[in-house]
Amino acid sequence: MTNDKLPRYFPVRELPPYSYVPGLAPHPVSDARGHLFGKVAPPAEELTTAGFADNEAYLYAIDLFNHGYYWEAHEEWERLWHAAGRAGPTADFLKGLIKLAAAGVKLREGRAAGVEQHVKRGAELLEVATKGEDVHDVMFGLRIAEVREFALGLAASSAAAVDDGKPNAARAIDFVLRLEET
């Protein structure tokens, strides 16, 4: 699943042994064969503008997404979303990323309508997040316009991306989240 040519932002933490796709692999948490079974993740450190480049959950979630672990990225970003209080620009930003990861899961499940719905909502949330006074083109190291453009493009081509409508663990989002140098 890993691609050595892609950046790793938190290489200290290993990537999971498989990417969870409902119906194709054991549920990571509730199935005894799952790669997270019996493990409880501690609360995530709050994502801040000054500290995002050192936020382990954030960096690891980007690694997970970039390497095709969409369900797992969703879970990491959700921990951060909870730490952000689930409201406000940071929470909207994280919810936008959560929706992009959910689109990856839907892509692998073969559900074009789910892909389209999630990427459109993700793009909307990223736009909402950037309307704050202190937010610029880059938010938490990501170029928001670039991520939104990708999401809207995937929404428009979701039916073609899913092709046969059947689950396929090899399907992947053709986009890499790259952090800007700080």
C-alpha positions in Angstrom: 0.0 0.0 0.0 2.8 2.4 0.8 4.6 4.4 -1.9 8.2 5.3 -1.1 8.0 8.3 -3.4 5.3 10.0 -1.3 6.3 12.2 1.6 6.0 10.9 5.1 5.3 13.6 7.7 5.3 11.4 10.7 7.5 8.3 9.8 8.0 7.3 13.4 4.5 5.8 13.4 4.1 2.8 11.1 1.3 2.6 8.6 -1.3 -0.1 9.3 -1.0 -3.6 7.8 -4.1 -2.9 5.6 -6.5 -0.2 4.7 -10.0 -0.9 6.0 -12.7 -1.2 3.4 -16.1 -2.3 4.7 -16.9 -5.8 3.5 -13.3 -6.5 2.3 -11.3 -6.5 5.5 -11.8 -7.0 9.2 -13.1 -3.9 11.0 -10.0 -2.4 12.6 -11.6 -1.8 16.0 -14.5 -4.1 16.6 -13.1 -7.3 14.9 -10.5 -9.3 17.0 -8.4 -9.5 13.7 -8.5 -5.7 13.3 -5.3 -3.8 13.4 -6.6 -1.5 16.1 -8.5 -4.1 18.2 -8.1 -3.5 21.9 -6.1 -0.3 21.4 -7.5 3.0 22.7 -6.1 6.1 21.1 -5.4 8.9 23.5 -7.1 12.3 23.0 -5.4 14.2 20.2 -3.4 17.4 20.9 -5.3 20.4 19.7 -4.4 21.5 16.2 -3.0 25.1 16.3 -1.6 27.4 13.6 1.7 27.6 15.5 2.0 23.9 16.3 0.5 22.0 13.3 3.9 21.0 12.0 4.5 19.1 15.2 1.1 17.7 15.8 1.5 13.9 15.6 -2.1 13.1 14.9 -2.4 15.7 12.1 0.9 14.6 10.4 0.0 10.9 10.7 -3.5 11.5 9.3 -1.9 13.1 6.3 0.5 10.1 5.9 -2.5 7.8 6.2 -4.5 9.7 3.5 -1.6 10.0 1.1 -0.9 6.3 1.3 -4.5 5.2 0.9 -5.6 4.5 4.4 -8.7 6.5 4.2 -10.7 5.1 7.0 -7.8 5.3 9.3 -7.1 9.0 8.2 -10.7 9.7 8.9 -10.3 8.4 12.4 -7.2 10.5 13.2 -8.8 13.7 11.8 -11.9 12.9 13.8 -9.8 12.8 17.0 -8.5 16.3 16.1 -11.9 17.5 15.3 -13.1 16.5 18.8 -10.0 18.3 20.3 -11.1 21.4 18.3 -14.5 21.4 20.0 -16.3 20.4 16.8 -17.1 24.0 15.9 -15.3 26.9 14.4 -12.8 27.3 11.5 -10.3 24.6 12.7 -13.1 22.1 13.2 -14.6 23.0 9.8 -11.1 22.5 8.2 -10.8 19.1 9.9 -14.3 18.1 9.0 -13.5 19.0 5.4 -10.5 16.6 5.5 -12.7 13.9 7.2 -15.1 14.2 4.3 -12.3 13.7 1.8 -11.1 10.6 3.6 -14.7 9.3 3.7 -14.8 9.8 0.0 -11.8 7.5 -0.3 -13.6 4.8 1.6 -16.7 5.3 -0.7 -14.4 5.1 -3.7 -13.1 1.7 -2.6 -16.6 0.6 -1.7 -17.7 1.3 -5.3 -20.2 4.0 -4.3 -20.0 6.9 -6.8 -22.8 8.9 -5.2 -21.0 8.6 -1.8 -17.8 9.8 -3.3 -19.5 12.8 -4.9 -21.5 13.7 -1.8 -18.4 13.6 0.5 -16.0 15.5 -1.7 -18.6 18.2 -2.4 -19.2 18.6 1.4 -15.5 18.5 2.1 -14.9 21.3 -0.4 -17.7 23.4 1.2 -16.3 22.9 4.7 -12.8 23.9 3.6 -14.3 27.1 2.0 -16.2 27.9 5.2 -13.0 27.3 7.3 -11.0 29.8 5.3 -13.5 32.7 5.7 -12.0 33.6 9.1 -10.1 36.8 9.5 -6.7 35.2 10.2 -6.8 32.5 7.6 -4.9 32.8 4.3 -4.4 30.7 1.2 -2.5 28.1 3.3 -4.2 26.7 6.4 -2.3 24.3 8.7 0.3 23.9 5.9 -2.2 22.9 3.1 -3.1 25.1 0.1 -6.8 25.1 0.5 -7.6 26.2 -3.0 -5.6 23.3 -4.4 -7.4 20.8 -2.1 -10.8 22.2 -3.0 -10.1 22.1 -6.7 -9.1 18.5 -6.5 -12.3 17.7 -4.4 -14.6 19.4 -6.9 -12.8 17.6 -9.8 -13.3 14.3 -8.1 -17.0 15.1 -7.5 -17.4 15.7 -11.2 -15.7 12.5 -12.2 -16.8 10.2 -9.3 -18.8 7.8 -11.6 -15.8 7.2 -13.8 -13.5 6.9 -10.8 -15.6 4.1 -9.4 -16.0 2.4 -12.8 -17.8 -0.9 -12.1 -19.5 -0.1 -8.8 -18.0 -3.0 -7.0 -15.7 -2.9 -3.9 -12.0 -2.7 -4.9 -9.3 -2.1 -2.2 -6.9 -1.1 -4.9 -8.8 2.1 -6.0 -7.0 5.2 -4.7 -7.5 8.9 -4.8 -5.1 10.5 -7.2 -4.1 13.4 -5.0 -1.4 14.0 -2.4 -1.7 16.3 0.5 1.6 18.2 0.7 2.5 20.5 3.5 4.0 23.8 2.6 7.5 24.5 4.1 7.2 26.5 7.3 
